[in-house]
């Protein structure tokens, strides 16, 4: 692919826009970012707040620890952290510089102020509406579609910003428009590594650092340590263990940033860390490692495009498939090896549900990486799933389209039922 090819420039742009730092699970951080921005416009600490959130936001915030809050969980904690101590200019690192005094202030605010949580109206999958009030002044701010996309700001009923005026990356789903596995592999084969080096090297550095933290200290369910203790030290285990350890630390409030993919830190870790482990095992140089991680990132985005940012379909499944395909690439594979690895992996793990952000995400990541590797090793052994085997259709793009349909449309009611279970709504059947 020539550097002047519009597809080449589009892939470079996608990587620069997608591979951004975030501290903490991105859904509560999106709430904190919105609250911090709304407080700036309000001009003082709010006396009360209301957060209206769509079901997938509620699901992904309910059980995860908000960083820099001394262990607080939930929507109320995320909103309070943003309003009391957030720096909106840091965007998804909005609460990365909270002091000890501010941590105490966040707890005090929650004890003495009203923070109401309501379900958002409508069917939007990603929807956050924050209303902050102080005295006679009210600010209303809405985030939709992805984590930094502020589509509405009102102060005392006067519209300050409406959809289309916010400065943000392309809307969810759009970055991967026109992607194919073949063109992604072509881009990675021919790219000037320096065009993506800064973004991908930062991803490698950040995400491997939090993985090491997860393996070194006590975080969450310690899935990485469990794997190493009971399964051994083979690279296939290390790849799973390190990725899981990074997620365990992140889900449990670790105050280290990660680089996200498709709006998700867990996907950013899963797409990167196993590939780096294999690159080290194989003795790959830095540029070869960057190419492989870039491939994993872009494949993950391609797989997620038809599904959407949030759904009942676990995003780690997509990233695990992308990682397996990138490991095939590291071992000398080209488009054929990458495509067959993806189809084999997608046929196996598609349907693993997302029941919110919490420690079990680490175990799901371990399974997703194992599945990606199985897809590759199947191909190496001359085995594959074929057209007509369940959701598999002839051609990798057709199978990817089927998975998108499954995640976006087929699992809608699954998503609703998961939310009912998580919020304690009794079964009426």
N, C-alpha and C positions, 0 to 999 in steps of 0.2 A: 504494500500500500504506500503510495507516494505521500510525502508530507503535505503536499498541496491538495490532496484529496479531501473534500469536505468531511468525509467520514473520519479521517485521521484527526482533524481538528476537533470534531465533535467528541471523539473518545477522550482526547486530552482535556477538553472542557468538562466532560462528565466527571472524570477523576478528580479534577481540581475542586469541583463543586460538591462532590459526594464525600470525599475523604477529609472530613473536618473533625476537629476535636470536640469531645463532650465529656463532662465529668458526671457520672451517675447515669442511671437508666434514662433514656431520652424522653419518655412520656412525662414523668414527674418534672424533669428539667424543662420541658416545654411549658408546663404550668408555671414553674418558677420564673422562667424568662418572661412570660406574659404578665405575671404579677409585678415583676420588677419594672417592666416597661410602663405598665399602667400606673404604678406609683410615681414614676417620673412625671407623668402627665398630670396626675392629681396634685403633685407638689408637696405632699406630706404623707405620713404614715396613715393608712386607712383605718377608720374606726370599725368597719365591718367589710366583709368580702363574701361574694357568692361566686361559686365556680359551677358552671354547667358543663358537663362532660359527656361525650358519646360513650357507648358501651365499651368499645375497645380501649379508650383512655382509662375508664374506671378499672377495667380488667388488668391493665398493665401498670397501674399505679398502686393498687390496693395492697400488695404484699411486699413491695420492694422498699428497702431502706433508702431514704434521701440522704445523700452525702452531706457532711458538715452540719448535721443536726443532732449529733450524739444519739443516733439510732432511731429517729422518728420515721414513721411510715405513713403513706397515704396522701391523698389529694390535699387535705387540710395542711399537712406539714409542708408539702411542696409549695403551696400558695403562700403560706406564712414566711417560709425561708426566702422566697423571691421578694415579697413585699417589705420584709424587715431588713434583709441583709444582701439582697441581690444587686448585681451590677449588670444592667441590661446590655451594656456595650460589650460584655464578654460572651454574649449570646448563649450557646449551649454549655459554656463554662460559667454561667451566671452566678453560681454559688461556690465558686472555686476559691474565693479569698475571704471566707467567713472567719471572723475572729472568735476567740473564746467568749468574749462578752456578747457578741452577736448570737452565738449559739444559745446562750442563756436567754437572750432577748426573744428569740424565736419561740422558745418554750413558754416564756411569760406571755407573749402575745396570744398564743393558743389558749392559755388558761384564762385570759381576761377579755378576749374579743370573739365576736361571732364570725365563723367561717362556715358558711352553708354550702353543701354539695347537692346538686340536683342533676337529674339526667337531662342531657341536651335534647331539645326538640328536633324532630326530623330524623332522617335515615343516614346522615353523613357518618362515615366510618371514623374519620378523624376530625373532631370538633371540640374546641375548648372556648367557652365564653366566660370571661372574668368581669365582675362588676365590683368596683372598689368605691367606697363612700367615706367621706369625711365632712362633717358639718352639712352644708348645703350643696356640696360638690360631689359629683359622681362621674366616674370614668368607666366606660364599657369597652372591652377589647376582645376581639375574636381571632383565634388561630384555627385555620382549617387546612386539611390535606396533608401537610407535613409540618415539622416541628417549629419552624421559624417563620411560617407564612402568615403574618398578621394581615388579615383581610379587612378589618374594621376597627377604627378607634373613634369613640364619641366622648366628648366632655360636656356634661350638662346638656345632653341632647343634641349638641352641635357636632356634625361629622367632621373629623379632622383627617381621616384617611378611609378610603373605601377600596374594595378589591381591585387589584390591578395597579395600585399606586405603591404597593410595598416593594422594597428592593429585596429580592430573594431568588434562589435558584429556580430552574424550571419546575413546573408543577409535578406532583407525584405521578409516576408512570411515564412522563414525557422524556426524561433523560435517556431511556433505553429505546425509544422509538427508532425503528430501522436497524436495530442490532440483529445480527445473526451469529451463530457460533463460528461459521466460516470467516466472517469479516473480523470478529474479535481475535481469532487465532492469527489471521493475516496481520492485523494491527500489531499484536504483541511480537510477532516474528520480525517485523520490519521497523518498528518504532525506534526513534532515537531515545535511548533510555533517559537522557538528560531532560527530555520533555516531561517526564513524570517522576523523576528521581526524588525531588523534594517531598512530594505528597506521599509517595509509597514508602520511602525510607522513614518518614515520620510515622507512618502506620506501623511499620515493622518495629521501630524503636519503642513506641508507646505501648503497643499491644503485647509485645513480648515482655516488656517490663511488668505490666500488670499480671501477666501469666506467671512470671517468676515470683511475684509477690504472693499470688494465690498458692503456689507450691511451697512457699517458705513459711507462711504464717497461717493462722486458723481463720478461715473464711467460709461461711455458709456450711454446706454439707461436705466440703473437702473432697469433692469427687475426684480431682486429680490425684490426690494422695491415695485414695482408695484404689484407683486403677494401678498406680505404681506398686502399691503394697501387694496386691493380689494377682496382678497380671504380668509384672516384670518390667524390664527396662528396654525392650525392643523399640525401635523407632515408631512402629505402628501404635504402640501404647503411649509413647511419649507425645506423639502428635495429638492424640485424644486427650491425654492428661493435661497437657499444658493449656490447650484451648479451654477445657473445662475449668481449670484453676483460674484462668483470667475471668471467666464469667462468674464463678463463685465469689471472687473478690469484689467484682463490680456490683453484683446483685445485693451484696451485703454491706454496701456503703463505703467501699474503699475510695479514698480521696485522691485517686490517680486518674488522669485523663486517658481516654481511649480514642482511637480514630474510628469513626462510624462508616458503615456501608449501608445504603438504602435506609438511612435514618436510624440504624440500629448499631449499638456498640457490640452486642453479642454476635451479630453478623459480621461486623468488622473484625472481631477477634477470630471467629471461626474461619473466615475466608483467608486469614493471614497466618496465624500461628502454626497450624499443622504444616503448611507449605514451607515455612521457614525451618521447622524441625527436619523435614525431609531434605531440604536444600543443604543443611549442615551435614546430615548423614551422608549425602552423596558427594560432598565436597564442592558444591556449586559455588561459583564466585558471586560477588555482590550483584553484578548486572543480571546474571541468570536468575538469581533469586528475585530481583525486582520484576523481571519479565513474568515469572511464574505467579507472583502475588498479584500483579496487574491483571493477568488472565483470570485468576480466581475472583477478584473484585468485579470485573466486567461480566463474567458469567453469572455471578450472584445477582447483579443488577438485572441482567437479561431474564433470569429465571423469575425474579420478583415482579417484573413489569406487569405481567398479566394478572398477578395475584393482588397487587396493591401493597401499600406500606404496612397496613395492619389488617389482620383477618384471623380466622380460626386456624389457618395453616401456619405452622411453626416456621418462622423465617430461617432458623438455624438449619432446617432441612435443605433449603436452597443453598446456603453458604457451605454446608458440608459436601453437597454435590459439586459445587464450584471448586472446593479445595481438592477433592478427589481427582477432578479433571486436571487441575493444575499440577498435581503430583504425577499424573500420567505424562504431562508435558515435560516436567523436570526429568523424567526417565527417558526422554527422547521422542515422546509421542508428538504427533501432529494433529490435524483436524480430525482424522479418522479415529484415532485413539481417544481424543477428547470427547467426540460425539458419542461413541459407544459407552464410554464411562458414564457420561451424563444420563443416557437412556437407561442403562442398567441401574444406576443409583436412583433415578426418579421413579422407576417402576417399583422400587422396594420401599422407600421411605415416605413417599407422598401420602399425606393424610395424617401425619403426626400433628397433634393439635397444639395450639397455643392457648394455654390457660393462664396467661399473664406473666409478668416478670417476677421472678422469685428464685430461690436456690435450685429448684429442680431444672431450671434452664441449663445449668452446667451439665447435668446428666443427659439431657436431650442433645446438647452439643456433642458430647462424647459419642452418642449413638449416631448422630448425623455424620461425623467424621469417619467413624467405622464404616458406615454405609457407603460413603464416597469412595473409601479405599476398596471395599468389596466390589463396587462397580468397576474399578480399574483392574483388580485382580481377576475378576471374571473374564474381562477382555483378554488379559494376558494368557489365560488358560483356554482361550478359544470358545468361551461361552458368552451367550447374550440372550436378552429377552427380545422377542420378535413382534412384528406387526400383528395385532389382535390379542396379544397377551395383556388382558386387562386394559389399562389406560394407554398402553404403548401403541403408537401408530407409526407407520413407516416414515422414517426421517426424524432427525432430532428436533427440528423446528416444530413439526406437527405434535410430537410428544410434549414439548415445552408448552405449546398452546393448550393441550389437553389439561396439563397441570394448572395452568392459569385459570382455565374454566372451572376446574375442581375447587381451587382455593377461593376464587372470587365469588362464584355463583353457588356451587354445590354445597359449600360449607357454611352458608349464611345461617341456616337454622342451627347448625352445630355451634356457631358463634353465640347465638342467642341463648342456647341451652347452657353453654359453659358459663355465661354471665349470670344466668339464673342460679346455677349451682353455687357460684362464688359469692353471690349476694344473699344466699339463704332463702331463695324463693322456693316454696314447696312444689313438688311435682303434682300436677293436677290430673295425671293419667293413671 
